[in-house]
């Protein structure tokens, strides 16, 4: 059964997906579009976003490309100020650089915190402001299972 045949319909909803140029974000964007949502595609790479937008349009869906770096708080605020409203945020942009705990350097730690914590917070806060104005909305913050279970490599480094 395709998403358009199911009871899961998002017609008339606007959804923004960070990190939607590839991977899980791309798949989520395609699924939201198939369910009828207008999808705002975000990543730092316009070429990847254009490819996803073309794929969505080719299947009869609606997509807008909104490239910006989620780690740039000013760019996030500027991008959200241009949106009339938002119903759904899939806060998917993230990074992982697996290293043994005792070998994580500060530059890596700073990058992980900037993207996986601070950017996720700032994006969610801006989305929540738009949603609060309308009285409703959905925010989904994606994360990796690795934060919960670790890996054998992590255990060996302790």
C-alpha beads as a LAMMPS data file, in Angstrom:
LAMMPS data file: protein, C-alpha beads

158 atoms
157 bonds

1 atom types
1 bond types

-500.0 500.0 xlo xhi
-500.0 500.0 ylo yhi
-500.0 500.0 zlo zhi

Masses

1 110.0

Atoms # bond

1 1 1 0.000 0.000 0.000
2 1 1 1.394 3.426 -0.880
3 1 1 1.272 6.407 1.470
4 1 1 -1.378 8.008 -0.748
5 1 1 -3.669 4.999 -0.192
6 1 1 -3.366 4.894 3.573
7 1 1 -5.203 6.703 6.334
8 1 1 -1.964 8.589 7.020
9 1 1 -2.671 11.816 5.140
10 1 1 -1.047 15.203 5.588
11 1 1 -2.867 17.183 2.915
12 1 1 -2.619 20.920 3.541
13 1 1 0.228 20.533 6.059
14 1 1 3.650 22.128 5.699
15 1 1 6.624 20.091 6.919
16 1 1 10.264 21.111 7.164
17 1 1 12.923 18.378 7.174
18 1 1 16.487 19.289 8.103
19 1 1 19.187 17.143 6.563
20 1 1 16.795 16.175 3.767
21 1 1 19.335 16.023 0.958
22 1 1 20.184 12.377 1.575
23 1 1 19.799 9.391 3.861
24 1 1 17.027 9.231 6.440
25 1 1 16.091 12.889 5.905
26 1 1 15.542 12.300 2.196
27 1 1 13.424 9.228 2.882
28 1 1 11.326 11.104 5.453
29 1 1 10.818 14.010 3.036
30 1 1 9.664 11.641 0.296
31 1 1 7.245 9.900 2.687
32 1 1 5.783 13.199 3.927
33 1 1 5.283 14.377 0.342
34 1 1 3.657 11.058 -0.599
35 1 1 1.254 11.592 2.313
36 1 1 0.267 14.968 0.867
37 1 1 2.374 17.437 2.844
38 1 1 4.162 20.318 1.204
39 1 1 7.765 19.668 2.179
40 1 1 10.412 22.295 2.824
41 1 1 13.759 20.660 2.144
42 1 1 16.786 21.811 4.111
43 1 1 20.502 21.066 4.088
44 1 1 23.668 22.950 3.246
45 1 1 23.783 21.437 -0.256
46 1 1 21.337 22.972 -2.763
47 1 1 22.192 20.442 -5.490
48 1 1 21.109 17.525 -3.287
49 1 1 17.932 19.380 -2.299
50 1 1 17.098 20.109 -5.944
51 1 1 17.377 16.391 -6.714
52 1 1 14.983 15.503 -3.869
53 1 1 12.574 18.294 -4.904
54 1 1 12.584 17.001 -8.493
55 1 1 11.869 13.478 -7.237
56 1 1 8.954 14.729 -5.136
57 1 1 7.553 16.794 -8.017
58 1 1 7.939 13.804 -10.339
59 1 1 5.599 11.881 -8.049
60 1 1 3.040 14.694 -7.932
61 1 1 4.155 16.176 -4.608
62 1 1 5.078 19.684 -3.553
63 1 1 8.517 20.684 -2.280
64 1 1 10.437 23.881 -1.650
65 1 1 14.191 24.100 -1.300
66 1 1 15.488 26.122 1.657
67 1 1 19.250 25.668 1.930
68 1 1 20.949 26.959 5.072
69 1 1 23.400 25.698 7.653
70 1 1 21.523 24.768 10.830
71 1 1 24.642 25.501 12.889
72 1 1 24.396 29.176 11.860
73 1 1 21.781 30.521 14.299
74 1 1 21.358 33.775 12.354
75 1 1 20.704 31.803 9.154
76 1 1 18.161 29.643 11.003
77 1 1 16.304 32.710 12.307
78 1 1 16.369 34.339 8.858
79 1 1 15.042 31.191 7.169
80 1 1 12.217 30.764 9.670
81 1 1 11.275 34.445 9.458
82 1 1 10.422 33.824 5.804
83 1 1 7.913 31.067 6.597
84 1 1 4.252 31.942 7.026
85 1 1 3.619 28.872 9.165
86 1 1 4.825 25.368 9.855
87 1 1 2.899 22.281 10.919
88 1 1 5.664 19.680 11.188
89 1 1 9.395 19.814 11.891
90 1 1 11.570 16.763 11.387
91 1 1 14.777 17.873 13.104
92 1 1 17.023 15.345 11.381
93 1 1 20.355 17.055 10.631
94 1 1 23.113 15.469 12.651
95 1 1 26.569 14.011 12.591
96 1 1 28.525 11.271 14.286
97 1 1 32.288 10.848 14.384
98 1 1 32.853 7.587 16.224
99 1 1 36.011 7.753 18.287
100 1 1 37.042 6.011 21.465
101 1 1 36.019 8.155 24.446
102 1 1 39.578 8.828 25.537
103 1 1 40.568 9.976 22.034
104 1 1 37.801 12.497 21.254
105 1 1 39.459 15.818 20.471
106 1 1 37.880 19.168 21.319
107 1 1 37.291 20.146 17.691
108 1 1 35.224 16.989 17.179
109 1 1 33.350 17.533 20.437
110 1 1 32.618 21.161 19.494
111 1 1 31.249 20.081 16.079
112 1 1 29.070 17.361 17.599
113 1 1 27.620 19.725 20.200
114 1 1 27.129 22.553 17.685
115 1 1 25.110 20.381 15.298
116 1 1 23.519 17.670 17.433
117 1 1 22.612 19.814 20.448
118 1 1 22.687 23.571 19.835
119 1 1 21.429 23.555 16.238
120 1 1 18.691 21.035 17.061
121 1 1 17.563 23.290 19.905
122 1 1 17.624 26.537 17.879
123 1 1 15.762 24.958 14.938
124 1 1 13.134 23.436 17.253
125 1 1 12.728 26.755 19.078
126 1 1 12.133 28.648 15.832
127 1 1 9.672 26.006 14.634
128 1 1 7.854 26.062 17.980
129 1 1 7.411 29.832 17.711
130 1 1 5.639 29.423 14.367
131 1 1 3.568 26.551 15.692
132 1 1 2.595 28.372 18.888
133 1 1 1.222 31.240 16.798
134 1 1 -1.218 28.757 15.242
135 1 1 -1.845 26.778 18.417
136 1 1 -0.525 23.435 17.178
137 1 1 2.349 21.622 15.548
138 1 1 4.556 18.555 15.704
139 1 1 8.314 18.458 16.306
140 1 1 10.220 15.224 15.834
141 1 1 13.858 15.269 16.976
142 1 1 15.833 12.459 15.365
143 1 1 18.812 10.868 17.066
144 1 1 20.998 7.849 16.720
145 1 1 20.588 4.630 18.630
146 1 1 24.346 4.794 19.225
147 1 1 23.721 7.343 21.962
148 1 1 21.851 4.673 23.900
149 1 1 23.692 1.461 23.185
150 1 1 27.206 2.428 22.105
151 1 1 29.284 0.019 20.104
152 1 1 31.826 -2.676 20.727
153 1 1 34.517 -0.229 19.596
154 1 1 33.380 2.219 22.326
155 1 1 33.512 -0.503 24.980
156 1 1 37.049 -1.564 23.985
157 1 1 38.337 1.994 24.427
158 1 1 37.332 2.265 28.093

Bonds

1 1 1 2
2 1 2 3
3 1 3 4
4 1 4 5
5 1 5 6
6 1 6 7
7 1 7 8
8 1 8 9
9 1 9 10
10 1 10 11
11 1 11 12
12 1 12 13
13 1 13 14
14 1 14 15
15 1 15 16
16 1 16 17
17 1 17 18
18 1 18 19
19 1 19 20
20 1 20 21
21 1 21 22
22 1 22 23
23 1 23 24
24 1 24 25
25 1 25 26
26 1 26 27
27 1 27 28
28 1 28 29
29 1 29 30
30 1 30 31
31 1 31 32
32 1 32 33
33 1 33 34
34 1 34 35
35 1 35 36
36 1 36 37
37 1 37 38
38 1 38 39
39 1 39 40
40 1 40 41
41 1 41 42
42 1 42 43
43 1 43 44
44 1 44 45
45 1 45 46
46 1 46 47
47 1 47 48
48 1 48 49
49 1 49 50
50 1 50 51
51 1 51 52
52 1 52 53
53 1 53 54
54 1 54 55
55 1 55 56
56 1 56 57
57 1 57 58
58 1 58 59
59 1 59 60
60 1 60 61
61 1 61 62
62 1 62 63
63 1 63 64
64 1 64 65
65 1 65 66
66 1 66 67
67 1 67 68
68 1 68 69
69 1 69 70
70 1 70 71
71 1 71 72
72 1 72 73
73 1 73 74
74 1 74 75
75 1 75 76
76 1 76 77
77 1 77 78
78 1 78 79
79 1 79 80
80 1 80 81
81 1 81 82
82 1 82 83
83 1 83 84
84 1 84 85
85 1 85 86
86 1 86 87
87 1 87 88
88 1 88 89
89 1 89 90
90 1 90 91
91 1 91 92
92 1 92 93
93 1 93 94
94 1 94 95
95 1 95 96
96 1 96 97
97 1 97 98
98 1 98 99
99 1 99 100
100 1 100 101
101 1 101 102
102 1 102 103
103 1 103 104
104 1 104 105
105 1 105 106
106 1 106 107
107 1 107 108
108 1 108 109
109 1 109 110
110 1 110 111
111 1 111 112
112 1 112 113
113 1 113 114
114 1 114 115
115 1 115 116
116 1 116 117
117 1 117 118
118 1 118 119
119 1 119 120
120 1 120 121
121 1 121 122
122 1 122 123
123 1 123 124
124 1 124 125
125 1 125 126
126 1 126 127
127 1 127 128
128 1 128 129
129 1 129 130
130 1 130 131
131 1 131 132
132 1 132 133
133 1 133 134
134 1 134 135
135 1 135 136
136 1 136 137
137 1 137 138
138 1 138 139
139 1 139 140
140 1 140 141
141 1 141 142
142 1 142 143
143 1 143 144
144 1 144 145
145 1 145 146
146 1 146 147
147 1 147 148
148 1 148 149
149 1 149 150
150 1 150 151
151 1 151 152
152 1 152 153
153 1 153 154
154 1 154 155
155 1 155 156
156 1 156 157
157 1 157 158
